[in-house]
Amino acid sequence: MKVSSAKENILKKIRQALAHPVPVPFPKSEGSNSLFQPIQKDIEVEFAENFTGLLGKFSFCLDEQDLAQQLKSLAAAKKITSIYCNEEQIKLELGKNGFDQFKAADLSTCEACITSCELLIARTGSILMTSAQKSGRTASVYAPIHICIAYTNQLVYDIKEGLQFIKEKYSNLPSLITLATGPSRTADIEKTLVVGVHGPKEVYVFLVDKAS
């Protein structure tokens, strides 16, 4: 598959960013500096760096065919055989590209679930989701592995932009608006970080180039 120079440039920047991830999403938040720093990188790179800095797993896909192939590789590597998805459009697109490993009939029996999202927030490395989505309230938090499929036109820089988008999209706000920032984790017990206590142990974002 031939990759355009623009796409290769994005991929190169993402690889460079992920080779040296920042430990927290706000390295300049201490002291008198404003928390709201202007964007200084390509928005895809900003999201990838912040998301992986908080233990999320990120992958950039050139198109839906590349997405399906990468999902196959992930399922094989993690030995995932039971995947749940109740979003028909996702299943249709992936099925057309040869990925149809949706064997779980419900969330209680799955090893992983696949959902879409409303938006991705680059500044915090967060996935913005609502109860109005086809996947509902529980899919992204119940399964041990959450796989989110998003497109480059769903990237915004800050939470404020994300909330404005939701207000404009829905005449009545959804009953749940949530931000997922990497896998669940807590340090309540002896200040030791434990991952996957109250939600998924692993969170993957597959970002698909919408221009493909």
Secondary structure as GFF3:
##gff-version 3
##sequence-region A 1 212
A	DSSP	alpha_helix	5	19	.	.	.	ID=ss1
A	DSSP	alpha_helix	43	53	.	.	.	ID=ss2
A	DSSP	beta_strand	57	61	.	.	.	ID=ss3
A	DSSP	alpha_helix	64	78	.	.	.	ID=ss4
A	DSSP	beta_strand	83	84	.	.	.	ID=ss5
A	DSSP	alpha_helix	88	96	.	.	.	ID=ss6
A	DSSP	three_ten_helix	107	109	.	.	.	ID=ss7
A	DSSP	beta_strand	112	115	.	.	.	ID=ss8
A	DSSP	beta_strand	119	121	.	.	.	ID=ss9
A	DSSP	beta_strand	126	130	.	.	.	ID=ss10
A	DSSP	alpha_helix	139	142	.	.	.	ID=ss11
A	DSSP	beta_strand	145	151	.	.	.	ID=ss12
A	DSSP	three_ten_helix	152	154	.	.	.	ID=ss13
A	DSSP	beta_strand	155	156	.	.	.	ID=ss14
A	DSSP	alpha_helix	159	169	.	.	.	ID=ss15
A	DSSP	beta_strand	177	180	.	.	.	ID=ss16
A	DSSP	beta_strand	185	186	.	.	.	ID=ss17
A	DSSP	beta_strand	194	195	.	.	.	ID=ss18
A	DSSP	beta_strand	202	208	.	.	.	ID=ss19
###
